[in-house]
Amino acid sequence: MNLSPLQKARYEYSPKLPGMLRNGIAEICVKEGSETQSVADQDKIKALFPNTYGKKEITFQKGQNTSAAKKQVVGVILSGGQAPGGHNVVCGLYDALKATDKNNVLLGFKGGPSGLIDDKYIEFDDAFIDQYRNTGGFDIIGSGRTKLETEEQFKIVTEVAKKHGLTAVVIIGGDDSNTNAAVLAEYMAAHNTGVQVIGCPKTIDGDLKNEDIEASFGFDTATKTYSELIGNIERDANSAKKYWHFIKVMGRSASHVALECALETQPNICLIGEEVAAKKMSLSQIADQIADAVEKRAAQGNNFGVAIIPEGIVEFVPEFSALIAEINELLAGKKTEEFNALPSWEAKYDFIKKGLSKEAMAVFEILPQGIQQQLFLERDPHGNVQVSLIESEKLFAEMVKNKLEERKAKGTYKGKFGTQHHFFGYEGRCAFPSNFDADYCYSLGYNAFMLIQYGYTGYLSKVSNLSKPAEEWVAGGMPITKMMNIERRNGEDKPVIRKALVELDGKPFKYFEANRDKWAVETCFTYPGAIQYYGPASVCDLTTRTLALEKG
Ligand code: FBP
């Protein structure tokens, strides 16, 4: 393997554990808290999880380790999109497992949840693990988006577990994967398999958080990476003074990533999907809001600026979601073939016009042609529009341009409007984890093994008090059922972990709201610079503004 100087140096980094886990395995004991209840729909969740519901929250503390000695064979999978720090979860799990008993075994199932079904795995050893310490990516075993959710899959997993003598499975994933971890834990308990299931909270999107889980791992590094790039662009914009930059950032649904980047970089505009939905804003109203800022800045001679657009924005615009729903319907089943066979865009446009309602067509008509075509070309395997592929940064740039031309014609606007577009997503998902993510992830993995060793199942590895130095972090576990409620999914009532959207009365949004009018018109850019790995803790160990505001 070719190693960069930073990679070599990062191998030497010792991730910081919470103080209570630092005294060695022999001195970690459990303090049980009170029994838990699900956040809503208690009776229904209890009925669905008779073996794993209502268990106690637990915290680890310094004291005589009283866990039963038993050989552990643990399987681990990475599930869903990459997030910086995933390798350290595996390393922390491995180190705790080997420190407890060197005969314990850690198997990594490859390519995500499907690895557990197809029985594709490797057994980790020191030499292999050491190549991945403190590095980004999920390439240690790969990841995938197969969902482990059906009874049939659980039966196969039980067989695979039996074959290897697995005592536990650790699932590193987002809200869906951890929901499925809870269902698998219940299945394993109900069938007396003796296999425990523990989850770890992952996603750069930051939407797996609640009163127990303060942050999902990867959010810190990904947002720092995007903020560095946005800050660089702001400085370029402020130097050249000739472009408005429209920057889309990842976040499939919630706008936490966009909001954090805005708090870090103070751009002129940042759209927040949750606010757009709450105010039922139309595309035209959003474009007007941006055009107002462009116009005010132009009046001061500032024909440049930066606008952050969250990836999931269009789904929050009610009229746009209604349009998408109609398009999905219009092309359902065989109608896609019929549509694709039409000889020209004009013929296709005619087909669309006949098929859509008047309201949907009115929205369709205001979209730039490139976006219109995208809506019909980029489809997922179920034939649905792939909303995350819509180039919303271009959509809004184009719509704002049209608005400004109208204003120019009326004589109210006299500026220049040159645009550049960017999409920051994959750039941040495999970055070297920040010190925060390196420490947090290692702690989550280490802690996950302690939960296994103490016999818990259906728990999420929980490390909290994260806005404080690692020494003061609190390690423990929370029954996943505590975070669940019933939601409608694909026409059925399902028990799920509630996805955390941006709270409009939360401190991070309130701070943004209190400052954004000034940021829109003045040039208040801040330049966070690159993630720092070495140097004073006040620079290197800082976590997100979101966490600082929420917990500060
Ligand atoms: P997870 O929810 O699995 O953590 O993935 C999040 C994410 O990075 C989103 O921000 C983005 O929309 C999506 O994954 C992209 O997925 P893919 O890697 O399949 O293109």
Residues whose N, C-alpha, C, O or C-beta is under 5 A from the ligand:
A	BS01	FBP	S79 G80 G81 G174 K202 T203 I204 D205 M250 G251 R252 S388
